[in-house]
Amino acid sequence: MAQNSIILRVAVFAPVPRLFDYLPPENYVAENLVVGIRVRVPFGRRELIGILLEVASSSSVSLKQLKPALEIIEQEPIFTPTTFQLIQRASDYYHHALGDVFANALPGMLRKGLPFSYGKKPTKSTLAPSVITTQNLLLNEQQQQAVTAVVAALMQFQVFLLDGVTGSGKTEVYLQIVAAALQQGKQALVLVPEIGLTPQIASRFQERFAEPIALLHSGLSDKQRLLAWLQAKEGKVRIIIGTRSAIFIPLLNPGVIIVDEEHDLSFKQQDGFRYSARDLAVVRAQLENIPILLGSATPSLETYHNAQQKKYQYLHLSERVGNAVPAQVRLLDLRNQRLENGLAPQLIASIEHHLQAGGQVLLFLNRRGFAPVLICHACGWVADCQRCDVKMTLHQHPALLQCHHCGAQRPIVKKCPICQNQQLMPMGLGTQRLEQALQQHFPDVGIVRIDRDSTRRKGSLENILQTIHQGENRILIGTQMLAKGHHFPDVSLVAVLNADNGLFSADFRASERIAQLLIQVAGRAGRAERAGEVLVQTHNPDHPLLQHIVQQNYGSFAQAALVERQSAKLPPNSYWVLLRAEATNKNYPDLFLREVSALAKTLAHHAVDILGPIPALIERKVGRYHAQLLFQAQQRPNLHRMLAEVLPRLESLPSVRRVRWSLDIDPVEII
């Protein structure tokens, strides 16, 4: 053991669940060895960047074996004290390598060791009150109550849920809360699911405030991300609007955090460091001692449950602003009806009626491509993906078969590879096929399709949205991209073509997702002066979930769903962890997870239930086989105590080298 020496304890930027000891570099200055700075260190045959976590006097490794660090990159901590604590808390909670969490929290150029200087460092007292360029809109009573409640808590930690129906003016509530924080010389962090799909909120902030606003999302270059990060840390920008990674951005003088569309799955990272930005936002607000507002028309059941338990203060906006009234929702019973490319005759007539009245029509179909299946009419052969256990989707523009899971593409076959018959038929309806059908019905009407295929190019979504607002396109076809925060004042009819998709899923959260999606889509109709109508095509008109949608009462659905989950001891009434494993050999994931299960059971954690292992619903993806093991507990601490004992022992299991495994705390997708 190395004694009585200066030892640098470093978390390197790699998914390695331990810290490493180094000697100081040559010609170091002792005063520069400050916890929180970046250091460059040798790591095997490579050089890595890491964060100095401790200056120790001893090490479990002998001095002769310790290598000196190569460089001290800066002289003061790169993170603020609260973001440093947040990262450590996130590493502990998600049982993820601390160095990798630090790396995820930094812009790419800083991860690579780029030095930077602050220049003249600002102080909190130098932040001047903000200037507002446009007048606040007149609030109704419920909006004013929400603003007053949050503004009154600007100097303390408190969590608020703003449950506001679509079109109820949540964004104006955000704007006025942020204005109050800025008038106190503070900063505001606004998290949104996807910047590209929620353009209105960024533009509303830019119109309201006469100062620069930092946008932080994956579409930026490395230099742009670094600039936004530095400006926020130095206090040069006071409004930061970003996607989930922005939760780690350092702020000079934070005042409030707002999470818009808090229910959205995009806030959960689904690979690598699997964190929930929404949940970490609550932790950060507590560390910063500031309020946080979670806003949604369809709150997640976890958030709704916390509000019921009085952990969060509940704020409700039950009415649309101005003269807008809730759209009338009707179910179209498809049973025994003859459909034209998925369209009921009544729906076609309704589209024509709304177009003649000068309105726009939005048709929602959450399935891109031309058709989900290509089948041989003679023998029943289906075009399968060769690397995944799914069917390939037929696309027309460009003409190809594509797997929507692994991205594999291949040309459309001219004849069946089994029976050589040329009677190959597309089955099912995708957005491309729907677009073609509507062009035949309404040849003189502008039609636009909004999905991942039509918006791949940079700026394409913005251009499409501009044509919609200018009235050039009267019929809008889209996937769930159209359900996220868009304001189309002329849309008077919204039609949901396949409401049954998801009603009978194996995922217990499917009903919550379909309720959120349908209510969000329905909320695009009748948002301004025009009366709105929503038609939902279904073969199950008596389904309880669809009846809740007709009533436009997400609250009643949430209450019923929470009762069901409580009886079944499902989240949020229990806590889950998924251990996933994958390998090219079908047997290895199951074998590894069985070893993990046996290990966990020997630790005698009776308060934790172990379920599985079972194959994933799509067992083979990208040529690899997937399986999962579920840990469930009624008390969160029991689950984490068990993980703390099991995880360090995984590397000693016989089959661990044969698989890739990952841990998902509080999983939002279990299939």
C-alpha positions in Angstrom: 0.0 0.0 0.0 1.3 3.4 -1.0 1.5 5.7 2.1 2.3 9.3 2.8 2.2 10.4 -0.8 -0.1 12.6 -2.9 -2.5 10.3 -4.7 -5.0 11.5 -7.3 -8.2 9.4 -7.3 -9.8 9.7 -10.7 -13.1 8.7 -12.3 -12.1 8.2 -16.0 -14.5 8.8 -18.8 -15.3 5.2 -19.5 -18.0 2.7 -18.5 -15.8 1.2 -15.8 -17.4 0.9 -12.4 -14.4 1.9 -10.2 -12.0 4.7 -9.5 -8.3 4.7 -10.4 -5.3 6.1 -8.5 -2.5 8.1 -10.1 0.5 10.1 -9.0 0.5 13.8 -9.7 2.1 14.9 -13.0 5.6 16.2 -13.1 6.0 19.9 -12.2 2.5 20.0 -10.7 1.4 22.9 -8.5 -0.3 21.5 -5.3 -2.8 24.4 -5.2 -4.1 23.3 -8.6 -5.1 19.8 -7.3 -8.7 20.7 -6.7 -11.6 18.2 -6.6 -13.8 18.5 -9.8 -11.1 19.4 -12.3 -10.3 17.4 -15.4 -7.1 15.4 -15.7 -5.5 13.5 -18.6 -4.3 10.1 -17.5 -2.7 7.0 -19.1 -5.1 4.1 -19.3 -3.5 0.9 -20.7 -2.3 1.9 -24.1 -4.6 4.8 -24.3 -4.9 8.2 -22.8 -8.3 9.1 -21.1 -9.8 12.2 -19.6 -11.2 11.9 -16.1 -12.5 14.0 -13.1 -10.4 14.3 -10.0 -12.6 13.1 -7.1 -10.1 13.0 -4.2 -6.6 14.0 -3.3 -5.6 11.1 -1.0 -2.5 10.3 1.0 -2.6 6.5 0.5 -3.5 3.9 -2.1 -4.2 0.2 -2.1 -1.7 0.0 -5.0 2.0 0.3 -4.3 3.8 3.5 -5.4 5.9 1.6 -7.9 2.8 0.5 -9.8 1.1 3.9 -9.9 1.5 5.9 -13.0 1.7 9.7 -13.0 -1.2 11.7 -14.5 -0.2 13.4 -17.8 -1.9 16.8 -17.4 -4.0 19.0 -15.1 -6.4 20.6 -17.6 -7.8 23.4 -15.6 -7.3 25.1 -12.2 -10.9 25.2 -11.0 -13.8 22.7 -11.0 -15.5 22.3 -14.3 -18.9 21.7 -12.7 -20.8 23.8 -10.2 -21.2 22.2 -6.8 -24.8 21.2 -7.4 -24.2 19.7 -10.8 -21.3 17.8 -9.3 -23.6 16.4 -6.6 -26.3 15.7 -9.2 -23.9 13.5 -11.2 -22.8 11.6 -8.1 -26.5 11.1 -7.1 -27.3 9.9 -10.6 -24.4 7.4 -10.6 -25.5 6.0 -7.3 -29.2 5.7 -8.2 -28.7 4.2 -11.6 -25.8 2.1 -10.6 -23.8 3.4 -13.5 -20.0 4.1 -13.7 -19.3 7.5 -12.3 -16.8 8.5 -14.9 -19.2 7.6 -17.7 -21.9 9.8 -16.0 -19.4 12.7 -15.9 -18.7 12.2 -19.5 -22.4 12.2 -20.5 -22.8 15.5 -18.6 -20.2 17.3 -20.7 -20.2 18.6 -24.3 -18.2 16.5 -26.6 -15.3 18.9 -26.9 -14.8 19.0 -23.1 -15.1 15.2 -23.0 -12.1 15.1 -25.3 -10.0 17.3 -23.0 -10.3 20.7 -24.7 -9.2 23.4 -22.4 -11.2 26.5 -21.9 -11.0 29.8 -20.0 -13.8 31.8 -18.4 -12.3 35.2 -19.0 -13.7 37.6 -16.5 -15.8 35.4 -14.3 -19.3 36.9 -13.6 -20.9 36.8 -10.2 -24.5 36.2 -9.3 -25.0 39.8 -8.3 -24.0 41.1 -11.8 -27.0 39.4 -13.5 -29.3 42.3 -14.4 -33.1 42.0 -14.5 -34.4 40.8 -17.9 -36.1 42.9 -20.5 -39.5 41.7 -21.8 -40.3 42.7 -25.4 -43.9 41.5 -25.7 -46.7 42.0 -23.3 -47.8 39.2 -21.1 -51.1 37.8 -22.2 -54.1 38.2 -19.9 -54.4 35.1 -17.7 -57.6 33.4 -16.6 -58.2 32.6 -13.0 -56.6 29.1 -13.1 -53.6 30.3 -15.0 -53.0 33.1 -12.6 -53.3 30.8 -9.6 -50.6 28.5 -11.2 -48.2 31.5 -11.8 -48.8 32.9 -8.3 -48.1 29.5 -6.7 -44.8 28.9 -8.5 -43.6 32.5 -8.2 -44.2 32.4 -4.5 -41.8 29.4 -4.2 -39.0 30.9 -6.3 -36.6 30.9 -3.3 -37.3 27.3 -2.2 -37.7 23.7 -3.4 -41.1 22.6 -4.3 -42.5 20.3 -7.0 -45.6 21.4 -9.0 -47.6 19.4 -11.5 -49.4 21.6 -14.0 -52.1 19.4 -15.4 -53.6 21.5 -18.2 -55.9 20.3 -21.0 -54.6 20.8 -24.5 -54.9 24.4 -25.5 -55.2 25.6 -21.9 -52.3 28.1 -22.2 -49.5 26.2 -20.3 -46.8 27.9 -22.3 -48.0 31.4 -21.2 -47.9 30.1 -17.6 -44.3 29.0 -18.3 -43.4 32.4 -19.8 -44.7 34.4 -16.9 -43.0 32.2 -14.3 -39.7 32.5 -16.2 -40.2 36.3 -16.4 -40.6 36.5 -12.7 -37.4 34.5 -12.1 -35.5 36.6 -14.6 -36.6 39.8 -12.9 -34.9 38.5 -9.8 -31.7 38.1 -11.8 -32.0 34.3 -12.0 -31.8 31.7 -14.7 -34.5 29.3 -16.0 -33.9 25.8 -17.4 -36.7 24.6 -19.6 -36.6 20.9 -20.7 -38.6 19.7 -23.7 -38.9 16.2 -25.2 -37.5 17.1 -28.7 -36.6 20.6 -29.9 -37.4 19.8 -33.5 -40.9 18.5 -32.6 -41.8 21.4 -30.2 -40.8 24.5 -32.2 -43.6 26.7 -30.8 -42.2 26.8 -27.3 -38.7 28.0 -28.4 -40.2 30.7 -30.7 -42.6 31.9 -28.0 -39.6 32.4 -25.6 -37.6 34.2 -28.3 -40.5 36.5 -29.0 -41.1 37.3 -25.4 -37.6 38.1 -24.1 -35.1 40.6 -25.5 -32.0 38.6 -24.7 -30.2 35.5 -26.1 -31.6 32.1 -25.4 -29.4 29.0 -25.4 -30.8 26.0 -27.2 -29.2 22.7 -26.3 -30.0 19.5 -28.3 -28.4 16.8 -30.5 -28.8 18.8 -33.7 -26.1 21.2 -32.7 -22.5 21.0 -33.7 -19.9 20.4 -31.0 -18.9 24.0 -31.0 -22.5 25.2 -30.6 -23.1 22.8 -27.7 -19.9 24.0 -26.0 -20.8 27.7 -26.5 -24.3 27.1 -25.0 -22.8 25.2 -22.1 -20.2 27.9 -21.3 -22.7 30.8 -21.7 -25.1 29.1 -19.2 -22.3 28.4 -16.7 -21.0 32.0 -16.9 -24.5 33.5 -16.7 -24.3 35.1 -20.2 -27.7 33.5 -21.0 -30.5 33.2 -18.5 -32.9 31.1 -20.5 -31.8 27.6 -21.5 -34.2 25.4 -23.5 -32.9 21.9 -24.1 -33.6 18.2 -24.4 -32.8 15.6 -21.7 -29.0 16.1 -21.7 -29.6 19.8 -20.7 -30.4 18.6 -17.2 -26.7 18.5 -16.5 -25.9 22.0 -17.8 -24.2 24.2 -15.1 -26.0 27.4 -14.2 -24.6 30.4 -12.4 -27.7 31.4 -10.6 -30.6 29.0 -11.2 -34.1 30.1 -10.4 -36.6 27.6 -11.8 -36.8 24.4 -13.8 -39.7 23.6 -16.1 -40.3 20.2 -17.7 -42.8 20.5 -20.6 -44.7 17.4 -21.7 -43.2 15.6 -18.7 -44.9 12.3 -19.7 -42.9 12.0 -22.9 -40.7 8.9 -23.2 -38.0 11.0 -24.8 -37.0 12.1 -21.4 -35.7 8.6 -20.6 -32.3 7.6 -22.2 -32.7 4.1 -23.6 -29.1 3.0 -24.0 -25.8 3.5 -22.3 -26.4 5.6 -19.2 -30.2 5.0 -18.9 -31.4 8.0 -16.9 -34.7 9.9 -16.6 -34.1 13.6 -17.2 -37.5 14.3 -15.6 -36.6 12.5 -12.4 -33.2 14.0 -12.3 -34.7 17.4 -12.8 -36.6 17.0 -9.5 -33.4 15.9 -7.8 -31.6 18.9 -9.2 -34.3 21.3 -8.1 -34.0 20.0 -4.6 -30.2 20.4 -4.7 -30.5 23.9 -6.0 -33.3 24.7 -3.6 -35.6 26.1 -6.4 -39.1 25.1 -7.6 -39.7 22.8 -10.5 -42.9 22.7 -12.6 -43.9 19.5 -14.5 -46.4 20.3 -17.2 -48.6 18.1 -19.3 -52.1 17.6 -20.6 -51.6 13.9 -19.9 -49.3 13.4 -16.9 -47.5 10.2 -16.4 -49.2 8.0 -13.9 -46.0 8.2 -11.7 -46.3 12.0 -11.6 -50.1 11.9 -11.1 -49.6 9.4 -8.2 -47.1 11.7 -6.6 -49.6 14.6 -6.8 -52.3 12.4 -5.2 -49.9 11.5 -2.4 -49.3 15.3 -1.9 -45.6 15.0 -2.7 -46.3 17.4 -5.6 -48.6 20.4 -5.5 -51.3 19.9 -8.0 -52.2 22.8 -10.4 -55.1 22.3 -12.9 -56.0 24.2 -16.1 -59.4 22.7 -17.0 -60.4 25.1 -19.8 -59.0 26.2 -23.1 -57.9 29.8 -23.4 -59.9 32.4 -25.4 -62.9 31.3 -27.3 -61.6 27.8 -28.0 -63.8 25.0 -26.8 -63.0 21.3 -26.5 -63.4 19.4 -29.7 -66.3 17.0 -30.0 -64.9 13.4 -30.0 -66.8 10.6 -31.6 -66.0 6.9 -32.2 -66.5 5.5 -35.7 -67.4 1.8 -35.4 -65.6 0.0 -38.1 -67.3 -3.4 -37.6 -69.0 -4.6 -40.8 -68.0 -1.5 -42.7 -66.3 -1.5 -46.1 -63.1 0.6 -45.8 -61.3 2.4 -48.6 -57.6 2.1 -47.8 -58.4 2.3 -44.1 -60.9 5.1 -44.4 -64.5 4.7 -43.4 -67.1 6.3 -45.7 -68.3 8.6 -42.8 -64.7 9.8 -42.4 -64.3 10.6 -46.1 -67.5 12.6 -46.0 -66.4 14.4 -42.9 -63.1 15.3 -44.5 -64.8 16.8 -47.5 -67.2 18.8 -45.2 -64.4 20.4 -43.2 -62.4 21.2 -46.3 -65.4 22.9 -47.9 -65.8 24.9 -44.7 -62.2 26.2 -45.1 -60.7 24.1 -42.3 -57.6 21.9 -42.2 -57.8 18.2 -41.6 -55.2 16.1 -39.6 -55.1 12.4 -40.0 -53.1 10.5 -37.4 -51.6 7.1 -38.3 -48.7 5.9 -36.2 -47.2 3.7 -38.8 -44.8 5.1 -41.5 -44.1 3.6 -44.8 -46.5 2.3 -47.4 -47.6 -1.0 -45.8 -46.3 -2.9 -42.8 -46.3 -6.2 -44.5 -45.5 -7.6 -48.0 -47.1 -11.0 -48.5 -47.3 -13.6 -51.2 -50.9 -14.1 -52.2 -50.2 -17.6 -53.4 -48.3 -19.3 -50.6 -48.3 -16.8 -47.7 -44.6 -16.0 -47.6 -43.9 -12.7 -45.8 -40.9 -10.4 -46.2 -39.1 -10.8 -42.9 -36.0 -8.9 -41.7 -33.0 -11.3 -41.8 -31.6 -9.8 -38.6 -34.7 -9.2 -36.5 -37.8 -11.1 -35.6 -40.1 -8.6 -37.3 -41.6 -8.0 -40.7 -40.0 -5.5 -43.1 -42.0 -2.5 -44.0 -42.8 -1.7 -47.6 -41.8 1.8 -48.7 -42.6 3.5 -52.0 -40.5 6.6 -51.9 -37.9 5.4 -52.2 -39.1 1.9 -53.3 -37.6 -0.6 -50.9 -38.2 -2.9 -47.9 -37.0 -1.5 -44.6 -36.7 -2.8 -41.1 -37.8 -0.1 -38.6 -35.8 -1.8 -35.8 -32.3 -2.3 -37.3 -32.6 0.0 -40.3 -31.7 -2.8 -42.8 -32.9 -2.2 -46.4 -33.3 -4.3 -49.4 -34.9 -4.0 -52.9 -38.6 -5.0 -53.3 -38.7 -8.5 -54.6 -40.5 -9.1 -57.9 -41.6 -12.6 -57.2 -42.0 -14.9 -54.1 -38.7 -16.5 -53.2 -40.6 -19.6 -52.1 -43.1 -20.4 -54.8 -41.8 -17.9 -57.5 -45.3 -16.5 -57.8 -45.5 -12.7 -58.7 -48.7 -12.1 -56.8 -47.0 -10.0 -54.0 -49.5 -7.9 -52.0 -49.0 -5.0 -49.5 -51.0 -5.6 -46.4 -52.0 -2.9 -43.9 -51.8 0.8 -44.0 -48.8 3.2 -43.7 -48.6 7.0 -44.0 -47.3 6.7 -47.6 -50.3 4.6 -48.7 -52.7 6.9 -46.9 -51.2 9.9 -48.7 -51.7 8.1 -52.0 -55.3 7.3 -51.2 -56.2 10.8 -50.2 -54.6 12.2 -53.3 -57.0 10.1 -55.3 -60.0 11.4 -53.3 -58.9 15.0 -53.1 -56.7 15.7 -56.1 -57.0 19.5 -55.9 -56.1 19.8 -52.2 -52.6 20.3 -50.8 -51.6 17.2 -48.8 -48.5 16.9 -46.7 -47.1 13.9 -44.8 -45.1 14.4 -41.6 -43.1 11.4 -40.4 -39.5 10.3 -39.9 -39.1 9.7 -43.7 -40.4 13.1 -44.9 -38.4 15.1 -42.3 -35.0 13.6 -42.5 -33.3 16.6 -44.0 -32.2 19.4 -41.8 -34.9 22.2 -41.9 -37.5 20.0 -43.6 -39.9 20.0 -40.7 -39.7 23.7 -40.3 -40.5 24.2 -44.0 -43.4 21.8 -43.8 -44.8 23.5 -40.7 -44.6 26.9 -42.5 -46.6 25.6 -45.5 -49.2 24.4 -43.0 -49.5 27.7 -41.2 -49.7 29.5 -44.6 -52.6 27.3 -45.6 -50.8 25.8 -48.6 -51.5 22.3 -47.3 -55.0 21.5 -46.1 -54.7 17.8 -45.3 -52.0 16.8 -42.8 -51.0 13.2 -42.4 -48.6 12.2 -39.7 -47.3 9.9 -37.0 -46.9 10.8 -33.3 -44.6 13.6 -34.5 -47.8 15.6 -35.0 -49.0 15.0 -31.4 -46.2 16.9 -29.7 -47.0 20.5 -28.9 -47.9 21.8 -32.4 -50.5 24.6 -32.7 -52.5 24.5 -35.9 -55.2 27.1 -35.5 -57.1 26.1 -38.7 -57.3 22.4 -38.0 -61.0 21.7 -37.4 -61.0 17.9 -37.9 -58.6 15.3 -36.4 -59.0 11.7 -37.4 -57.3 8.8 -35.7 -57.2 5.9 -38.1 -56.0 2.9 -36.0 -57.0 3.5 -32.4 -57.0 -0.2 -31.7 -53.2 -0.5 -32.0 -51.9 -0.8 -28.5 -55.2 -1.6 -26.8 -54.1 -5.2 -26.2 -50.4 -4.9 -25.9 -48.3 -7.1 -23.6 -46.8 -4.0 -22.0 -48.9 -2.9 -18.9 -48.1 0.7 -19.8 -49.7 0.4 -23.2 -53.1 1.7 -22.1 -51.4 4.8 -20.6 -49.4 5.4 -23.8 -52.4 5.1 -26.1 -54.5 7.4 -23.8 -51.8 10.0 -23.8 -51.3 9.8 -27.5 -54.9 9.9 -28.5 -55.7 12.8 -26.2 -52.7 14.7 -27.4 -53.6 14.2 -31.0 -57.3 15.1 -30.3 -56.0 18.3 -28.7 -54.8 19.5 -32.1 -58.4 20.2 -33.2 -60.4 23.4 -32.5 -57.5 25.3 -30.8 -58.6 28.7 -32.1 -61.9 30.2 -33.5 -62.9 27.1 -35.5 -65.0 24.4 -33.8 -63.2 21.1 -33.6 -64.2 17.6 -34.3 -62.3 14.4 -33.6 -63.2 11.0 -35.2 -61.6 7.9 -33.8 -61.9 4.8 -36.0 -62.1 1.5 -34.0 -63.3 -2.0 -34.0 -63.7 -1.8 -30.2 -66.0 1.2 -29.5 -67.0 -0.1 -26.1 -63.5 -0.4 -24.8 -63.2 1.5 -21.5 -60.1 3.4 -22.5 -61.7 4.7 -25.6 -64.7 5.8 -23.6 -62.4 7.9 -21.5 -61.1 9.5 -24.7 -64.6 10.3 -25.8 -65.2 12.1 -22.5 -61.8 13.8 -22.9 -61.2 13.1 -19.3 -57.6 11.9 -18.8 -58.1 12.3 -15.0 -60.8 9.7 -14.8 -58.6 7.3 -16.9 -55.6 8.0 -14.6 -57.7 7.3 -11.5 -58.9 4.0 -12.9 -55.5 2.9 -14.2 -53.9 3.7 -10.8 -56.4 1.5 -9.0 -55.7 -1.4 -11.4 -51.9 -1.0 -10.9 -52.3 -0.9 -7.1 -54.2 -4.2 -7.1 -51.6 -5.8 -9.4 -48.7 -4.2 -7.4 -47.4 -2.5 -10.6 -45.4 0.8 -10.7 -45.9 3.3 -9.2 -47.0 1.0 -6.4 -43.7 -1.0 -6.7 -40.2 -0.4 -8.0 -38.7 -2.2 -11.0 -35.2 -2.9 -12.4 -34.6 -4.7 -15.6 -31.4 -6.6 -16.3 -31.0 -7.1 -20.0 -28.6 -9.4 -21.8 -27.9 -10.0 -25.4 -25.6 -12.3 -27.5 -25.2 -13.7 -31.0 -25.9 -17.2 -29.5 -29.5 -17.7 -28.5 -28.7 -19.7 -25.4 -26.2 -17.3 -23.8 -28.5 -14.5 -22.5 -30.8 -17.0 -20.8 -27.8 -18.8 -19.3 -26.3 -15.6 -17.9 -29.5 -14.3 -16.5 -30.2 -17.6 -14.8 -26.8 -17.4 -13.1 -27.6 -13.8 -12.0 -31.0 -15.0 -10.6 -29.4 -17.8 -8.7 -26.8 -15.4 -7.3 -29.4 -12.9 -6.2 -31.5 -15.6 -4.5 -28.5 -16.7 -2.4 -28.3 -13.2 -0.9 -31.7 -13.9 0.7 -33.3 -10.6 -0.2 -36.8 -11.8 0.6 -38.2 -8.3 0.0 -37.2 -8.4 -3.7 -39.0 -10.6 -6.2 -37.1 -12.0 -9.1 -39.1 -12.8 -12.3 -37.6 -14.5 -15.3 -35.5 -14.7 -17.2 -37.7 -14.5 -20.3 -36.9 -13.7 -23.9 -37.6 -10.1 -25.0 -40.8 -9.7 -27.0 -38.7 -9.1 -30.1 -36.1 -11.7 -29.2 -33.7 -11.2 -32.1 -32.7 -7.7 -33.1 -29.8 -6.7 -35.3 -28.7 -10.3 -35.3 -28.5 -10.6 -31.5 -30.7 -12.5 -29.1 -32.2 -10.6 -26.2 -33.5 -11.8 -22.8 -34.3 -10.0 -19.5 -34.6 -10.5 -15.8 -36.9 -8.4 -13.7 -36.4 -7.4 -10.0 -39.4 -6.0 -8.2 -39.7 -4.6 -4.7 -42.3 -2.7 -2.7 -39.7 -0.5 -1.2 -37.0 1.2 -3.3 -34.2 0.9 -0.7 -34.6 -2.9 -0.7 -34.0 -3.0 -4.4 -30.9 -0.8 -4.3 -29.4 -2.8 -1.4 -29.8 -6.0 -3.4 -28.2 -4.4 -6.5 -25.3 -3.1 -4.5 -24.5 -6.7 -3.5 -25.2 -8.4 -6.8 -23.6 -6.1 -9.3 -20.0 -6.3 -8.0 -20.3 -10.1 -8.3 -21.5 -10.3 -11.9 -18.0 -10.2 -13.4 -17.2 -13.5 -11.6 -20.1 -15.4 -13.2 -19.0 -18.1 -15.7 -21.0 -16.8 -18.7 -20.5 -13.1 -18.2 -17.9 -12.9 -21.1 -20.4 -14.4 -23.5 -23.0 -11.6 -23.3 -23.5 -7.8 -23.3 -25.6 -6.8 -20.3 -27.2 -3.6 -19.2 -29.2 -2.3 -16.2 -32.3 -0.3 -16.5 -33.6 1.4 -13.2 -37.3 2.4 -13.4 -37.7 1.0 -16.9 -40.4 2.7 -19.1 -40.2 0.1 -21.8 -40.2 -3.6 -20.6 -40.8 -5.5 -23.9 
